[in-house]
């Protein structure tokens, strides 16, 4: 998607006032890479959520981080 150099990016979730341009793609990619890195180190979903909040304290959508961490650590079924 980044290679297409879009003028506007419409994210599924974002805080008001955050970028809606190609930088949103980079930010999402960086967050997903951080998620994978912290997932490998975290003992459980709570530890993963704490690590993500430490790295991204102003990211918003805490509930998404909590649910994603629980699902990734097999503490919760999704779908």
N, CA, C and O atoms as a CHARMM CRD file, in Angstrom:
* protein
*
  316
    1    1 UNK  N      0.81700  -1.18700   0.00000 PROA 1      0.00000
    2    1 UNK  CA     0.00000   0.00000   0.00000 PROA 1      0.00000
    3    1 UNK  C      0.86400   1.25600   0.00000 PROA 1      0.00000
    4    1 UNK  O      0.56200   2.22700  -0.69400 PROA 1      0.00000
    5    2 UNK  N      1.93300   1.23000   0.77800 PROA 2      0.00000
    6    2 UNK  CA     2.80000   2.41100   0.83800 PROA 2      0.00000
    7    2 UNK  C      3.40400   2.71900  -0.53200 PROA 2      0.00000
    8    2 UNK  O      3.60200   3.88300  -0.88000 PROA 2      0.00000
    9    3 UNK  N      3.69100   1.68000  -1.30000 PROA 3      0.00000
   10    3 UNK  CA     4.28700   1.87200  -2.62600 PROA 3      0.00000
   11    3 UNK  C      3.35500   2.63500  -3.57100 PROA 3      0.00000
   12    3 UNK  O      3.81000   3.23200  -4.54700 PROA 3      0.00000
   13    4 UNK  N      2.07200   2.61400  -3.28600 PROA 4      0.00000
   14    4 UNK  CA     1.10600   3.35100  -4.10500 PROA 4      0.00000
   15    4 UNK  C      1.12900   4.84900  -3.80700 PROA 4      0.00000
   16    4 UNK  O      0.53500   5.63700  -4.54300 PROA 4      0.00000
   17    5 UNK  N      1.81200   5.24300  -2.72900 PROA 5      0.00000
   18    5 UNK  CA     1.94600   6.64800  -2.32800 PROA 5      0.00000
   19    5 UNK  C      0.59200   7.36200  -2.31300 PROA 5      0.00000
   20    5 UNK  O      0.40300   8.34900  -3.02400 PROA 5      0.00000
   21    6 UNK  N     -0.34600   6.86700  -1.50400 PROA 6      0.00000
   22    6 UNK  CA    -1.67700   7.47300  -1.49600 PROA 6      0.00000
   23    6 UNK  C     -1.67300   8.86500  -0.87200 PROA 6      0.00000
   24    6 UNK  O     -0.86900   9.16300   0.01200 PROA 6      0.00000
   25    7 UNK  N     -2.57100   9.69800  -1.34100 PROA 7      0.00000
   26    7 UNK  CA    -2.75100  11.02600  -0.75500 PROA 7      0.00000
   27    7 UNK  C     -3.59100  10.94500   0.51300 PROA 7      0.00000
   28    7 UNK  O     -3.38400  11.70700   1.45700 PROA 7      0.00000
   29    8 UNK  N     -4.54600  10.00800   0.52500 PROA 8      0.00000
   30    8 UNK  CA    -5.43900   9.84000   1.66700 PROA 8      0.00000
   31    8 UNK  C     -5.47600   8.36500   2.04000 PROA 8      0.00000
   32    8 UNK  O     -5.57600   7.49400   1.17600 PROA 8      0.00000
   33    9 UNK  N     -5.39400   8.09900   3.33700 PROA 9      0.00000
   34    9 UNK  CA    -5.52300   6.74600   3.86900 PROA 9      0.00000
   35    9 UNK  C     -6.69300   6.77100   4.84300 PROA 9      0.00000
   36    9 UNK  O     -6.75900   7.64000   5.71200 PROA 9      0.00000
   37   10 UNK  N     -7.60400   5.83800   4.70500 PROA 10     0.00000
   38   10 UNK  CA    -8.76400   5.76800   5.58700 PROA 10     0.00000
   39   10 UNK  C     -8.58000   4.56300   6.50400 PROA 10     0.00000
   40   10 UNK  O     -8.90800   3.43700   6.12800 PROA 10     0.00000
   41   11 UNK  N     -8.05800   4.79800   7.70500 PROA 11     0.00000
   42   11 UNK  CA    -7.82300   3.69100   8.62800 PROA 11     0.00000
   43   11 UNK  C     -9.13000   3.19400   9.24300 PROA 11     0.00000
   44   11 UNK  O    -10.11500   3.92800   9.32600 PROA 11     0.00000
   45   12 UNK  N     -9.11800   1.96100   9.66100 PROA 12     0.00000
   46   12 UNK  CA   -10.28500   1.39700  10.33100 PROA 12     0.00000
   47   12 UNK  C    -10.49800   2.00600  11.70600 PROA 12     0.00000
   48   12 UNK  O    -11.63400   2.18400  12.14600 PROA 12     0.00000
   49   13 UNK  N     -9.40000   2.32600  12.38400 PROA 13     0.00000
   50   13 UNK  CA    -9.44600   2.96200  13.70400 PROA 13     0.00000
   51   13 UNK  C     -8.37400   4.03700  13.73800 PROA 13     0.00000
   52   13 UNK  O     -7.25300   3.81800  13.28100 PROA 13     0.00000
   53   14 UNK  N     -8.71300   5.18200  14.27200 PROA 14     0.00000
   54   14 UNK  CA    -7.70800   6.21700  14.49800 PROA 14     0.00000
   55   14 UNK  C     -8.27000   7.25000  15.45200 PROA 14     0.00000
   56   14 UNK  O     -9.48300   7.42900  15.55900 PROA 14     0.00000
   57   15 UNK  N     -7.38200   7.91300  16.13300 PROA 15     0.00000
   58   15 UNK  CA    -7.78900   8.98200  17.03000 PROA 15     0.00000
   59   15 UNK  C     -8.06700  10.24000  16.21600 PROA 15     0.00000
   60   15 UNK  O     -7.42800  10.46100  15.18800 PROA 15     0.00000
   61   16 UNK  N     -9.00100  11.05800  16.65400 PROA 16     0.00000
   62   16 UNK  CA    -9.24600  12.32700  15.95900 PROA 16     0.00000
   63   16 UNK  C     -7.96300  13.15600  15.89500 PROA 16     0.00000
   64   16 UNK  O     -7.21000  13.25000  16.86500 PROA 16     0.00000
   65   17 UNK  N     -7.74200  13.74300  14.74600 PROA 17     0.00000
   66   17 UNK  CA    -6.57900  14.60100  14.58700 PROA 17     0.00000
   67   17 UNK  C     -5.30400  13.90000  14.16400 PROA 17     0.00000
   68   17 UNK  O     -4.30000  14.56100  13.90100 PROA 17     0.00000
   69   18 UNK  N     -5.31800  12.57300  14.09100 PROA 18     0.00000
   70   18 UNK  CA    -4.12000  11.87200  13.63200 PROA 18     0.00000
   71   18 UNK  C     -4.08500  11.84200  12.10900 PROA 18     0.00000
   72   18 UNK  O     -5.09300  12.07700  11.44200 PROA 18     0.00000
   73   19 UNK  N     -2.92600  11.55200  11.58400 PROA 19     0.00000
   74   19 UNK  CA    -2.69900  11.60700  10.13700 PROA 19     0.00000
   75   19 UNK  C     -3.61600  10.65600   9.37200 PROA 19     0.00000
   76   19 UNK  O     -3.89800   9.54400   9.81700 PROA 19     0.00000
   77   20 UNK  N     -4.06700  11.11900   8.22400 PROA 20     0.00000
   78   20 UNK  CA    -4.85800  10.29600   7.30100 PROA 20     0.00000
   79   20 UNK  C     -4.15900  10.28800   5.94800 PROA 20     0.00000
   80   20 UNK  O     -4.79400  10.35100   4.89600 PROA 20     0.00000
   81   21 UNK  N     -2.83000  10.20700   6.00700 PROA 21     0.00000
   82   21 UNK  CA    -2.03700  10.14500   4.78100 PROA 21     0.00000
   83   21 UNK  C     -1.15900   8.89000   4.83700 PROA 21     0.00000
   84   21 UNK  O     -1.38700   8.01100   5.66800 PROA 21     0.00000
   85   22 UNK  N     -0.17700   8.80500   3.97300 PROA 22     0.00000
   86   22 UNK  CA     0.65600   7.60000   3.89100 PROA 22     0.00000
   87   22 UNK  C      1.41600   7.31700   5.18500 PROA 22     0.00000
   88   22 UNK  O      1.82800   6.18100   5.41500 PROA 22     0.00000
   89   23 UNK  N      1.60700   8.31600   6.02400 PROA 23     0.00000
   90   23 UNK  CA     2.28700   8.07100   7.30100 PROA 23     0.00000
   91   23 UNK  C      1.47500   7.13900   8.19700 PROA 23     0.00000
   92   23 UNK  O      2.03800   6.49200   9.08000 PROA 23     0.00000
   93   24 UNK  N      0.16700   7.06000   7.98300 PROA 24     0.00000
   94   24 UNK  CA    -0.66900   6.13000   8.74400 PROA 24     0.00000
   95   24 UNK  C     -0.30300   4.68500   8.42300 PROA 24     0.00000
   96   24 UNK  O     -0.39400   3.81700   9.29100 PROA 24     0.00000
   97   25 UNK  N      0.10300   4.42500   7.20500 PROA 25     0.00000
   98   25 UNK  CA     0.53200   3.07700   6.81800 PROA 25     0.00000
   99   25 UNK  C      1.81600   2.72200   7.55000 PROA 25     0.00000
  100   25 UNK  O      1.94700   1.62200   8.08600 PROA 25     0.00000
  101   26 UNK  N      2.75500   3.64400   7.57300 PROA 26     0.00000
  102   26 UNK  CA     4.02100   3.42100   8.26600 PROA 26     0.00000
  103   26 UNK  C      3.78400   3.21600   9.75300 PROA 26     0.00000
  104   26 UNK  O      4.37500   2.31900  10.35600 PROA 26     0.00000
  105   27 UNK  N      2.93700   4.02700  10.34600 PROA 27     0.00000
  106   27 UNK  CA     2.64800   3.90800  11.77400 PROA 27     0.00000
  107   27 UNK  C      2.01900   2.55500  12.09100 PROA 27     0.00000
  108   27 UNK  O      2.36600   1.93000  13.09300 PROA 27     0.00000
  109   28 UNK  N      1.10700   2.10400  11.25500 PROA 28     0.00000
  110   28 UNK  CA     0.47000   0.80200  11.46400 PROA 28     0.00000
  111   28 UNK  C      1.48200  -0.32200  11.31600 PROA 28     0.00000
  112   28 UNK  O      1.50500  -1.24900  12.12600 PROA 28     0.00000
  113   29 UNK  N      2.31700  -0.24700  10.28800 PROA 29     0.00000
  114   29 UNK  CA     3.35800  -1.26100  10.09700 PROA 29     0.00000
  115   29 UNK  C      4.27900  -1.31900  11.31300 PROA 29     0.00000
  116   29 UNK  O      4.58300  -2.40300  11.81100 PROA 29     0.00000
  117   30 UNK  N      4.71900  -0.17000  11.78600 PROA 30     0.00000
  118   30 UNK  CA     5.61800  -0.12300  12.93700 PROA 30     0.00000
  119   30 UNK  C      4.95900  -0.70900  14.18200 PROA 30     0.00000
  120   30 UNK  O      5.60800  -1.41500  14.95400 PROA 30     0.00000
  121   31 UNK  N      3.67800  -0.42000  14.38100 PROA 31     0.00000
  122   31 UNK  CA     2.94800  -0.96600  15.52300 PROA 31     0.00000
  123   31 UNK  C      2.85500  -2.49200  15.42400 PROA 31     0.00000
  124   31 UNK  O      3.06100  -3.19000  16.41700 PROA 31     0.00000
  125   32 UNK  N      2.54800  -3.00300  14.24900 PROA 32     0.00000
  126   32 UNK  CA     2.44500  -4.45700  14.07800 PROA 32     0.00000
  127   32 UNK  C      3.79000  -5.14400  14.29300 PROA 32     0.00000
  128   32 UNK  O      3.84000  -6.23300  14.86500 PROA 32     0.00000
  129   33 UNK  N      4.86600  -4.53200  13.84800 PROA 33     0.00000
  130   33 UNK  CA     6.19800  -5.08700  14.10300 PROA 33     0.00000
  131   33 UNK  C      6.51100  -5.07400  15.59600 PROA 33     0.00000
  132   33 UNK  O      7.07700  -6.03300  16.12000 PROA 33     0.00000
  133   34 UNK  N      6.14700  -3.99800  16.27800 PROA 34     0.00000
  134   34 UNK  CA     6.34500  -3.91800  17.72700 PROA 34     0.00000
  135   34 UNK  C      5.50100  -4.97200  18.43800 PROA 34     0.00000
  136   34 UNK  O      5.95600  -5.59100  19.40000 PROA 34     0.00000
  137   35 UNK  N      4.27000  -5.17500  17.96300 PROA 35     0.00000
  138   35 UNK  CA     3.39400  -6.19400  18.54400 PROA 35     0.00000
  139   35 UNK  C      4.05800  -7.56500  18.45700 PROA 35     0.00000
  140   35 UNK  O      4.10200  -8.29900  19.44500 PROA 35     0.00000
  141   36 UNK  N      4.57100  -7.90900  17.29000 PROA 36     0.00000
  142   36 UNK  CA     5.23400  -9.20600  17.10700 PROA 36     0.00000
  143   36 UNK  C      6.46400  -9.33300  18.00100 PROA 36     0.00000
  144   36 UNK  O      6.70700 -10.39500  18.57500 PROA 36     0.00000
  145   37 UNK  N      7.23300  -8.26700  18.12000 PROA 37     0.00000
  146   37 UNK  CA     8.42900  -8.27500  18.96300 PROA 37     0.00000
  147   37 UNK  C      8.05400  -8.49300  20.42900 PROA 37     0.00000
  148   37 UNK  O      8.66100  -9.31700  21.11300 PROA 37     0.00000
  149   38 UNK  N      7.06500  -7.75900  20.90300 PROA 38     0.00000
  150   38 UNK  CA     6.64800  -7.87900  22.30200 PROA 38     0.00000
  151   38 UNK  C      5.92300  -9.19800  22.55600 PROA 38     0.00000
  152   38 UNK  O      6.01900  -9.75400  23.65000 PROA 38     0.00000
  153   39 UNK  N      5.20700  -9.69700  21.57000 PROA 39     0.00000
  154   39 UNK  CA     4.52300 -10.98400  21.69100 PROA 39     0.00000
  155   39 UNK  C      5.51600 -12.09300  21.99700 PROA 39     0.00000
  156   39 UNK  O      5.24100 -12.96200  22.82400 PROA 39     0.00000
  157   40 UNK  N      6.65500 -12.07000  21.34400 PROA 40     0.00000
  158   40 UNK  CA     7.67800 -13.10200  21.54800 PROA 40     0.00000
  159   40 UNK  C      8.25400 -13.06300  22.95900 PROA 40     0.00000
  160   40 UNK  O      8.73700 -14.08100  23.45400 PROA 40     0.00000
  161   41 UNK  N      8.21100 -11.91400  23.60600 PROA 41     0.00000
  162   41 UNK  CA     8.80100 -11.75900  24.93900 PROA 41     0.00000
  163   41 UNK  C      7.79400 -11.88900  26.07800 PROA 41     0.00000
  164   41 UNK  O      8.17300 -12.22400  27.20000 PROA 41     0.00000
  165   42 UNK  N      6.53400 -11.63300  25.80500 PROA 42     0.00000
  166   42 UNK  CA     5.52500 -11.55200  26.86600 PROA 42     0.00000
  167   42 UNK  C      5.09100 -12.93000  27.35300 PROA 42     0.00000
  168   42 UNK  O      4.90900 -13.85800  26.56500 PROA 42     0.00000
  169   43 UNK  N      4.93000 -13.03800  28.65200 PROA 43     0.00000
  170   43 UNK  CA     4.49000 -14.29600  29.25600 PROA 43     0.00000
  171   43 UNK  C      2.99900 -14.52500  29.05800 PROA 43     0.00000
  172   43 UNK  O      2.55000 -15.66600  28.95500 PROA 43     0.00000
  173   44 UNK  N      2.23700 -13.44900  29.00500 PROA 44     0.00000
  174   44 UNK  CA     0.78700 -13.57900  28.86600 PROA 44     0.00000
  175   44 UNK  C      0.21100 -12.30600  28.24600 PROA 44     0.00000
  176   44 UNK  O      0.93300 -11.35700  27.94200 PROA 44     0.00000
  177   45 UNK  N     -1.09600 -12.31700  28.07000 PROA 45     0.00000
  178   45 UNK  CA    -1.75100 -11.18200  27.43600 PROA 45     0.00000
  179   45 UNK  C     -1.59800  -9.88400  28.20500 PROA 45     0.00000
  180   45 UNK  O     -1.43800  -8.82000  27.60800 PROA 45     0.00000
  181   46 UNK  N     -1.64600  -9.96500  29.52400 PROA 46     0.00000
  182   46 UNK  CA    -1.50300  -8.75200  30.33800 PROA 46     0.00000
  183   46 UNK  C     -0.11600  -8.14400  30.15800 PROA 46     0.00000
  184   46 UNK  O      0.02000  -6.92600  30.03900 PROA 46     0.00000
  185   47 UNK  N      0.90700  -8.98400  30.13800 PROA 47     0.00000
  186   47 UNK  CA     2.27700  -8.49100  29.95200 PROA 47     0.00000
  187   47 UNK  C      2.44800  -7.88700  28.56100 PROA 47     0.00000
  188   47 UNK  O      3.13700  -6.88000  28.39900 PROA 47     0.00000
  189   48 UNK  N      1.82800  -8.49500  27.57100 PROA 48     0.00000
  190   48 UNK  CA     1.89900  -7.96200  26.21000 PROA 48     0.00000
  191   48 UNK  C      1.21000  -6.60000  26.13500 PROA 48     0.00000
  192   48 UNK  O      1.74200  -5.66500  25.53600 PROA 48     0.00000
  193   49 UNK  N      0.03900  -6.49100  26.73700 PROA 49     0.00000
  194   49 UNK  CA    -0.66700  -5.21000  26.75100 PROA 49     0.00000
  195   49 UNK  C      0.17200  -4.14300  27.44200 PROA 49     0.00000
  196   49 UNK  O      0.28300  -3.02300  26.94400 PROA 49     0.00000
  197   50 UNK  N      0.76200  -4.48300  28.58500 PROA 50     0.00000
  198   50 UNK  CA     1.60400  -3.52200  29.31200 PROA 50     0.00000
  199   50 UNK  C      2.77200  -3.05700  28.45000 PROA 50     0.00000
  200   50 UNK  O      3.09300  -1.86900  28.42800 PROA 50     0.00000
  201   51 UNK  N      3.40400  -3.98100  27.74500 PROA 51     0.00000
  202   51 UNK  CA     4.54500  -3.63000  26.88800 PROA 51     0.00000
  203   51 UNK  C      4.11300  -2.70300  25.75400 PROA 51     0.00000
  204   51 UNK  O      4.82200  -1.75400  25.41900 PROA 51     0.00000
  205   52 UNK  N      2.95900  -2.97600  25.17000 PROA 52     0.00000
  206   52 UNK  CA     2.46100  -2.13200  24.08100 PROA 52     0.00000
  207   52 UNK  C      2.11100  -0.73200  24.57800 PROA 52     0.00000
  208   52 UNK  O      2.39300   0.25900  23.90400 PROA 52     0.00000
  209   53 UNK  N      1.50300  -0.65400  25.74500 PROA 53     0.00000
  210   53 UNK  CA     1.14400   0.64800  26.30900 PROA 53     0.00000
  211   53 UNK  C      2.40500   1.43200  26.66600 PROA 53     0.00000
  212   53 UNK  O      2.44600   2.65200  26.50600 PROA 53     0.00000
  213   54 UNK  N      3.43100   0.73500  27.14900 PROA 54     0.00000
  214   54 UNK  CA     4.70600   1.39900  27.43100 PROA 54     0.00000
  215   54 UNK  C      5.29900   1.99600  26.15700 PROA 54     0.00000
  216   54 UNK  O      5.78400   3.12700  26.16100 PROA 54     0.00000
  217   55 UNK  N      5.25700   1.23100  25.07100 PROA 55     0.00000
  218   55 UNK  CA     5.82800   1.70100  23.80400 PROA 55     0.00000
  219   55 UNK  C      4.96400   2.74100  23.11200 PROA 55     0.00000
  220   55 UNK  O      5.47700   3.62800  22.43000 PROA 55     0.00000
  221   56 UNK  N      3.66400   2.63400  23.28300 PROA 56     0.00000
  222   56 UNK  CA     2.71600   3.52700  22.60300 PROA 56     0.00000
  223   56 UNK  C      1.71400   4.09600  23.61600 PROA 56     0.00000
  224   56 UNK  O      0.52700   3.77800  23.54800 PROA 56     0.00000
  225   57 UNK  N      2.17300   4.92900  24.54800 PROA 57     0.00000
  226   57 UNK  CA     1.28900   5.41200  25.61800 PROA 57     0.00000
  227   57 UNK  C      0.11200   6.26300  25.13600 PROA 57     0.00000
  228   57 UNK  O     -0.91000   6.33500  25.81800 PROA 57     0.00000
  229   58 UNK  N      0.23500   6.89300  23.99800 PROA 58     0.00000
  230   58 UNK  CA    -0.82700   7.76200  23.48500 PROA 58     0.00000
  231   58 UNK  C     -1.54900   7.16500  22.28800 PROA 58     0.00000
  232   58 UNK  O     -2.22600   7.87600  21.54600 PROA 58     0.00000
  233   59 UNK  N     -1.40400   5.86300  22.10200 PROA 59     0.00000
  234   59 UNK  CA    -1.94100   5.21400  20.90800 PROA 59     0.00000
  235   59 UNK  C     -3.46900   5.15300  20.90500 PROA 59     0.00000
  236   59 UNK  O     -4.08100   5.15900  19.83700 PROA 59     0.00000
  237   60 UNK  N     -4.07900   5.09800  22.06000 PROA 60     0.00000
  238   60 UNK  CA    -5.53500   4.96800  22.12400 PROA 60     0.00000
  239   60 UNK  C     -5.95900   3.53400  21.85200 PROA 60     0.00000
  240   60 UNK  O     -5.11100   2.66400  21.65100 PROA 60     0.00000
  241   61 UNK  N     -7.23400   3.28400  21.84400 PROA 61     0.00000
  242   61 UNK  CA    -7.77600   1.95000  21.55500 PROA 61     0.00000
  243   61 UNK  C     -7.19800   0.87800  22.47600 PROA 61     0.00000
  244   61 UNK  O     -6.81000  -0.19400  22.01200 PROA 61     0.00000
  245   62 UNK  N     -7.13700   1.16300  23.78300 PROA 62     0.00000
  246   62 UNK  CA    -6.61200   0.20300  24.75100 PROA 62     0.00000
  247   62 UNK  C     -7.34300  -1.12800  24.64900 PROA 62     0.00000
  248   62 UNK  O     -6.71700  -2.18400  24.73800 PROA 62     0.00000
  249   63 UNK  N     -8.64800  -1.09200  24.46400 PROA 63     0.00000
  250   63 UNK  CA    -9.41700  -2.33400  24.37900 PROA 63     0.00000
  251   63 UNK  C     -8.93200  -3.20800  23.22700 PROA 63     0.00000
  252   63 UNK  O     -8.91900  -4.43200  23.35300 PROA 63     0.00000
  253   64 UNK  N     -8.53600  -2.61400  22.11900 PROA 64     0.00000
  254   64 UNK  CA    -8.02300  -3.39100  20.98600 PROA 64     0.00000
  255   64 UNK  C     -6.69800  -4.04700  21.34700 PROA 64     0.00000
  256   64 UNK  O     -6.45400  -5.19600  20.98000 PROA 64     0.00000
  257   65 UNK  N     -5.84000  -3.32600  22.06400 PROA 65     0.00000
  258   65 UNK  CA    -4.56700  -3.90700  22.49900 PROA 65     0.00000
  259   65 UNK  C     -4.81700  -5.05400  23.46800 PROA 65     0.00000
  260   65 UNK  O     -4.15500  -6.08900  23.38900 PROA 65     0.00000
  261   66 UNK  N     -5.76500  -4.88000  24.37700 PROA 66     0.00000
  262   66 UNK  CA    -6.06700  -5.92600  25.35100 PROA 66     0.00000
  263   66 UNK  C     -6.62900  -7.17000  24.67700 PROA 66     0.00000
  264   66 UNK  O     -6.19000  -8.28400  24.96600 PROA 66     0.00000
  265   67 UNK  N     -7.58000  -6.99300  23.79500 PROA 67     0.00000
  266   67 UNK  CA    -8.18100  -8.14000  23.10700 PROA 67     0.00000
  267   67 UNK  C     -7.15600  -8.80300  22.19600 PROA 67     0.00000
  268   67 UNK  O     -7.03200 -10.02700  22.19500 PROA 67     0.00000
  269   68 UNK  N     -6.42000  -8.01000  21.42100 PROA 68     0.00000
  270   68 UNK  CA    -5.40300  -8.57000  20.53500 PROA 68     0.00000
  271   68 UNK  C     -4.36800  -9.37600  21.29200 PROA 68     0.00000
  272   68 UNK  O     -3.94700 -10.43800  20.83300 PROA 68     0.00000
  273   69 UNK  N     -3.95400  -8.88000  22.44900 PROA 69     0.00000
  274   69 UNK  CA    -2.96100  -9.58300  23.26200 PROA 69     0.00000
  275   69 UNK  C     -3.52100 -10.90500  23.77500 PROA 69     0.00000
  276   69 UNK  O     -2.83200 -11.92400  23.74500 PROA 69     0.00000
  277   70 UNK  N     -4.75800 -10.89400  24.24300 PROA 70     0.00000
  278   70 UNK  CA    -5.37000 -12.12900  24.74500 PROA 70     0.00000
  279   70 UNK  C     -5.52400 -13.16100  23.63300 PROA 70     0.00000
  280   70 UNK  O     -5.26500 -14.34600  23.84200 PROA 70     0.00000
  281   71 UNK  N     -5.93800 -12.71900  22.47100 PROA 71     0.00000
  282   71 UNK  CA    -6.10100 -13.64400  21.34300 PROA 71     0.00000
  283   71 UNK  C     -4.74500 -14.19400  20.91200 PROA 71     0.00000
  284   71 UNK  O     -4.60900 -15.39400  20.67600 PROA 71     0.00000
  285   72 UNK  N     -3.74800 -13.32800  20.81000 PROA 72     0.00000
  286   72 UNK  CA    -2.41400 -13.76000  20.37600 PROA 72     0.00000
  287   72 UNK  C     -1.78300 -14.73000  21.36100 PROA 72     0.00000
  288   72 UNK  O     -0.99600 -15.58900  20.96200 PROA 72     0.00000
  289   73 UNK  N     -2.11400 -14.60600  22.64000 PROA 73     0.00000
  290   73 UNK  CA    -1.56800 -15.49200  23.67000 PROA 73     0.00000
  291   73 UNK  C     -2.50400 -16.66700  23.95700 PROA 73     0.00000
  292   73 UNK  O     -2.31000 -17.38800  24.93500 PROA 73     0.00000
  293   74 UNK  N     -3.50500 -16.86100  23.11700 PROA 74     0.00000
  294   74 UNK  CA    -4.45400 -17.97700  23.21500 PROA 74     0.00000
  295   74 UNK  C     -5.21100 -17.98500  24.54200 PROA 74     0.00000
  296   74 UNK  O     -5.54700 -19.04800  25.06400 PROA 74     0.00000
  297   75 UNK  N     -5.47600 -16.80300  25.08100 PROA 75     0.00000
  298   75 UNK  CA    -6.26000 -16.68300  26.30300 PROA 75     0.00000
  299   75 UNK  C     -7.72700 -16.39200  25.98300 PROA 75     0.00000
  300   75 UNK  O     -8.58500 -16.40300  26.86500 PROA 75     0.00000
  301   76 UNK  N     -7.99300 -16.13500  24.70600 PROA 76     0.00000
  302   76 UNK  CA    -9.33800 -15.78900  24.25900 PROA 76     0.00000
  303   76 UNK  C     -9.48600 -16.23600  22.80900 PROA 76     0.00000
  304   76 UNK  O     -8.57600 -16.07300  21.99700 PROA 76     0.00000
  305   77 UNK  N    -10.64900 -16.80100  22.50100 PROA 77     0.00000
  306   77 UNK  CA   -10.92100 -17.17700  21.10700 PROA 77     0.00000
  307   77 UNK  C    -11.47500 -15.97600  20.36300 PROA 77     0.00000
  308   77 UNK  O    -12.17900 -15.14100  20.93100 PROA 77     0.00000
  309   78 UNK  N    -11.14400 -15.90400  19.08300 PROA 78     0.00000
  310   78 UNK  CA   -11.66100 -14.83100  18.23500 PROA 78     0.00000
  311   78 UNK  C    -12.21900 -15.45400  16.96500 PROA 78     0.00000
  312   78 UNK  O    -11.53000 -16.19700  16.26700 PROA 78     0.00000
  313   79 UNK  N    -13.46300 -15.14500  16.68000 PROA 79     0.00000
  314   79 UNK  CA   -14.06000 -15.61500  15.44500 PROA 79     0.00000
  315   79 UNK  C    -14.57100 -17.01100  15.44600 PROA 79     0.00000
  316   79 UNK  O    -15.09000 -17.47900  14.43200 PROA 79     0.00000
